[in-house]
Amino acid sequence: MLIAAAGVASRRIRGGRVSVNGRVVTRLGERAHPERDRVRVDGRPLPRAARPLYYLVHKPRGVVTTTDDPQARRTVLDLLPPARQRLFPVGRLDVASEGLVLLTNAGRVAQALLHPSFQVPRVYRVSVDGSVDADAMRRLCSGIELDGVLTARCELRLLERDPQRTRVEVQLGEGRRRQIRRMFESVGHPVRRLLRVRFGPLRLGGLRPGEWRRLRPDEVEAVERMAGEAQRQAGPAGRPAQEGGSASDSQSRGRRKSS
């Protein structure tokens, strides 16, 4: 596991106050085995933290990506047995969207992956009304103004097109509120269906709506490695942010439209 994911503050790691098996570590990406390695902070043993857990869920339509809902709607945690519900989602999918959601109890890993300075690739299969022409595709790829801020450039791959419907694969590095829906609405093509098929190194694969599984060891390693890289990029002043957060969060991720 990442040492930072075990509850050790980044400033303590950088300050040389943390050791693993007697060796001082100063890199945020350092790893330690929760059972075998001896981790000390300021010479004192680190309390045994809860084991990091990671689950991949295929969120169906109509399910909200929160830990609870004031409207009593079904949440992604309701898809798991009660014993596994002390988790939280990494980022969000709106209630009408579906697909891959990562659940974990590793708060520092989640915060690192959602930090605005580190853009985790997200891939979606999107079906929209009408035939999206080449000009609209170029505008979408180059950036669309949302709330006075241009979206980051994205990658689009045409899957199917006829006069009634267009299917595309969209890859984004940011996660602003209802971003894909708003982008396509702005060029006159409302979204019919939105399915997230990839988040960083994780792929939805053959998981059906409502199904879930634990991450494989190689997937856990890939996620934690990516989180370590995100923490290094954020730097000592970096502050994690929630995907789909406030307007100020969104503005920090996009490109302001020049006046």
C-alpha positions as CSV (number, residue, x, y, z in Angstrom):
1,M,0.0,0.0,0.0
2,L,1.0,3.6,-0.3
3,I,2.3,5.0,2.9
4,A,0.3,8.2,2.3
5,A,-2.8,6.1,2.0
6,A,-2.2,4.8,5.5
7,G,-3.0,8.2,7.0
8,V,0.5,9.7,7.1
9,A,0.5,13.4,6.2
10,S,2.5,14.3,3.1
11,R,4.5,17.0,5.0
12,R,5.8,14.4,7.5
13,I,6.9,12.2,4.6
14,R,8.7,15.0,2.8
15,G,10.2,16.2,6.1
16,G,12.0,12.9,6.7
17,R,10.0,12.0,9.7
18,V,8.8,8.7,8.4
19,S,10.8,5.5,8.3
20,V,10.1,2.0,6.9
21,N,12.1,-0.8,8.5
22,G,14.6,1.7,9.9
23,R,15.1,3.5,6.5
24,V,14.0,7.1,6.3
25,V,11.6,7.8,3.3
26,T,10.9,11.2,1.7
27,R,9.0,10.3,-1.5
28,L,5.2,10.3,-1.4
29,G,5.1,7.2,-3.7
30,E,6.9,5.0,-1.2
31,R,5.1,1.7,-0.5
32,A,5.0,-0.5,2.6
33,H,3.4,-3.9,3.3
34,P,0.7,-3.5,6.0
35,E,1.6,-6.8,7.6
36,R,5.4,-7.2,7.1
37,D,6.9,-3.7,7.2
38,R,7.5,-1.6,10.3
39,V,6.4,2.0,9.7
40,R,7.3,4.7,12.2
41,V,6.5,8.4,12.4
42,D,8.8,10.5,14.6
43,G,10.2,7.3,15.9
44,R,6.8,6.0,17.0
45,P,5.0,3.0,15.4
46,L,2.3,3.9,13.0
47,P,-1.1,2.7,14.3
48,R,-2.5,-0.2,12.2
49,A,-4.8,1.4,9.7
50,A,-7.8,-0.2,8.1
51,R,-6.7,-2.2,5.1
52,P,-7.3,-0.3,1.9
53,L,-10.3,-1.7,-0.1
54,Y,-11.1,-1.1,-3.7
55,Y,-14.2,-2.2,-5.6
56,L,-15.3,-1.6,-9.2
57,V,-19.1,-1.1,-9.6
58,H,-21.2,-0.9,-12.8
59,K,-23.6,1.9,-11.8
60,P,-27.0,1.6,-13.5
61,R,-29.2,4.5,-14.5
62,G,-31.3,5.9,-11.7
63,V,-28.6,5.2,-9.0
64,V,-26.8,8.2,-7.4
65,T,-23.1,8.3,-6.9
66,T,-23.1,9.3,-3.2
67,T,-22.9,7.6,0.1
68,D,-26.4,8.7,1.0
69,D,-29.2,10.7,-0.6
70,P,-31.7,13.1,1.0
71,Q,-34.3,12.0,-1.6
72,A,-33.9,8.4,-0.5
73,R,-32.8,7.3,-4.0
74,R,-30.7,4.2,-4.4
75,T,-27.0,4.8,-4.0
76,V,-24.0,3.0,-5.4
77,L,-23.3,1.7,-1.9
78,D,-26.7,0.0,-1.9
79,L,-25.4,-2.3,-4.7
80,L,-22.9,-3.9,-2.2
81,P,-23.6,-6.1,0.8
82,P,-23.9,-4.1,4.1
83,A,-20.6,-5.4,5.4
84,R,-18.9,-3.6,2.4
85,Q,-20.7,-0.3,2.6
86,R,-18.1,1.7,4.6
87,L,-16.7,3.0,1.3
88,F,-17.1,6.1,-0.8
89,P,-17.0,6.8,-4.5
90,V,-14.1,8.3,-6.3
91,G,-15.7,11.0,-8.4
92,R,-19.2,11.0,-9.7
93,L,-21.5,9.9,-12.5
94,D,-24.9,11.8,-12.7
95,V,-28.0,9.8,-12.0
96,A,-28.9,9.4,-15.7
97,S,-25.5,8.0,-16.6
98,E,-24.1,4.6,-16.1
99,G,-20.9,2.6,-16.0
100,L,-17.7,2.3,-14.1
101,V,-17.4,3.7,-10.6
102,L,-14.5,3.1,-8.2
103,L,-15.3,2.7,-4.5
104,T,-12.7,2.7,-1.8
105,N,-11.9,3.4,1.9
106,A,-8.5,4.9,1.0
107,G,-9.2,8.6,1.3
108,R,-5.8,9.9,0.4
109,V,-5.7,7.8,-2.8
110,A,-9.1,9.1,-3.8
111,Q,-8.2,12.7,-3.1
112,A,-5.0,12.4,-5.1
113,L,-6.8,10.9,-8.1
114,L,-9.3,13.8,-8.1
115,H,-6.8,16.6,-7.7
116,P,-7.2,19.2,-10.5
117,S,-3.5,19.2,-11.4
118,F,-3.6,15.5,-12.3
119,Q,-6.0,14.5,-15.0
120,V,-7.0,10.8,-14.8
121,P,-8.1,9.6,-18.3
122,R,-11.9,8.8,-18.4
123,V,-13.4,7.1,-21.4
124,Y,-17.1,7.1,-22.2
125,R,-19.3,5.6,-24.9
126,V,-21.9,8.3,-25.8
127,S,-25.0,8.1,-27.9
128,V,-26.6,11.4,-29.0
129,D,-29.5,12.6,-31.1
130,G,-28.9,13.5,-34.7
131,S,-25.9,13.3,-37.0
132,V,-22.8,15.1,-35.5
133,D,-20.9,16.7,-38.4
134,A,-17.1,17.2,-38.6
135,D,-17.3,20.8,-37.5
136,A,-19.1,20.0,-34.3
137,M,-16.6,17.2,-33.6
138,R,-13.7,19.7,-34.0
139,R,-15.4,22.1,-31.7
140,L,-16.0,19.4,-29.1
141,C,-12.3,18.3,-29.3
142,S,-10.9,21.8,-29.1
143,G,-12.9,22.9,-26.1
144,I,-16.5,24.1,-25.3
145,E,-17.2,27.1,-23.1
146,L,-19.1,26.0,-20.0
147,D,-19.8,28.6,-17.3
148,G,-17.3,31.0,-18.9
149,V,-14.5,28.4,-18.9
150,L,-13.3,26.4,-21.8
151,T,-13.2,22.7,-21.3
152,A,-9.9,21.0,-21.7
153,R,-9.2,19.4,-25.0
154,C,-10.5,15.9,-25.4
155,E,-10.3,13.0,-27.8
156,L,-13.4,11.8,-29.8
157,R,-13.7,8.6,-31.9
158,L,-16.6,8.1,-34.2
159,L,-18.3,4.7,-33.7
160,E,-21.5,5.0,-35.7
161,R,-23.5,7.8,-37.4
162,D,-26.8,8.0,-39.2
163,P,-29.4,10.8,-39.5
164,Q,-31.1,9.9,-36.3
165,R,-28.2,9.0,-34.0
166,T,-24.4,9.3,-33.5
167,R,-22.3,7.1,-31.3
168,V,-18.9,8.3,-30.2
169,E,-16.2,7.4,-27.7
170,V,-15.0,10.3,-25.6
171,Q,-11.8,10.5,-23.6
172,L,-11.6,13.3,-21.0
173,G,-9.0,14.2,-18.4
174,E,-11.3,16.3,-16.3
175,G,-14.6,15.6,-14.6
176,R,-16.7,18.8,-14.4
177,R,-20.4,18.5,-13.5
178,R,-22.4,16.9,-16.3
179,Q,-19.6,17.9,-18.7
180,I,-20.2,15.6,-21.6
181,R,-24.0,16.2,-21.6
182,R,-23.5,19.9,-21.6
183,M,-20.8,19.8,-24.3
184,F,-23.1,17.9,-26.7
185,E,-26.1,20.0,-25.8
186,S,-24.1,23.1,-26.7
187,V,-23.6,21.8,-30.3
188,G,-27.3,20.8,-30.6
189,H,-27.0,17.1,-30.0
190,P,-28.6,16.0,-26.6
191,V,-27.2,12.8,-25.0
192,R,-29.4,9.8,-25.1
193,R,-27.0,7.4,-23.3
194,L,-23.7,7.9,-21.5
195,L,-21.6,4.9,-20.3
196,R,-18.2,5.2,-18.6
197,V,-16.1,2.3,-19.7
198,R,-12.7,3.3,-18.3
199,F,-11.2,5.3,-15.3
200,G,-7.4,5.5,-15.4
201,P,-6.1,1.9,-15.6
202,L,-9.5,0.4,-14.7
203,R,-11.9,-1.0,-17.4
204,L,-15.6,-1.9,-17.1
205,G,-15.1,-5.1,-19.1
206,G,-18.0,-7.5,-19.0
207,L,-19.5,-6.3,-15.7
208,R,-23.2,-5.9,-16.0
209,P,-25.4,-3.0,-14.6
210,G,-25.6,-3.4,-10.8
211,E,-22.7,-5.9,-10.6
212,W,-19.5,-5.3,-8.7
213,R,-16.1,-6.9,-8.0
214,R,-12.9,-6.4,-6.0
215,L,-9.9,-5.0,-7.8
216,R,-7.3,-7.5,-8.8
217,P,-3.8,-7.0,-7.1
218,D,-2.4,-5.7,-10.4
219,E,-5.2,-3.1,-10.6
220,V,-4.7,-2.1,-7.0
221,E,-1.0,-1.6,-7.7
222,A,-1.8,0.5,-10.8
223,V,-4.3,2.7,-9.0
224,E,-1.9,3.3,-6.0
225,R,1.0,4.0,-8.4
226,M,-1.2,6.6,-10.2
227,A,-2.2,8.2,-6.9
228,G,1.5,8.5,-5.9
229,E,2.3,10.2,-9.2
230,A,-0.7,12.6,-8.6
231,Q,0.6,13.5,-5.1
232,R,4.0,14.3,-6.5
233,Q,2.6,16.5,-9.2
234,A,0.3,18.3,-6.7
235,G,3.4,19.4,-4.7
236,P,3.4,20.5,-1.0
237,A,0.8,23.2,-1.6
238,G,-1.6,21.0,-3.5
239,R,-5.1,20.7,-2.2
240,P,-7.3,17.8,-3.3
241,A,-10.7,18.6,-4.9
242,Q,-13.9,16.7,-5.5
243,E,-14.8,15.7,-9.0
244,G,-18.1,17.5,-10.0
245,G,-17.5,20.1,-7.2
246,S,-18.2,23.8,-7.1
247,A,-17.8,26.3,-9.9
248,S,-14.5,27.5,-8.5
249,D,-13.2,23.9,-8.6
250,S,-14.3,23.6,-12.2
251,Q,-12.7,26.9,-13.2
252,S,-9.3,25.7,-11.8
253,R,-9.5,22.7,-14.2
254,G,-10.5,24.5,-17.4
255,R,-9.1,27.2,-19.6
256,R,-10.7,30.6,-19.0
257,K,-12.1,32.2,-22.1
258,S,-9.9,35.2,-23.1
259,S,-11.6,38.5,-23.2
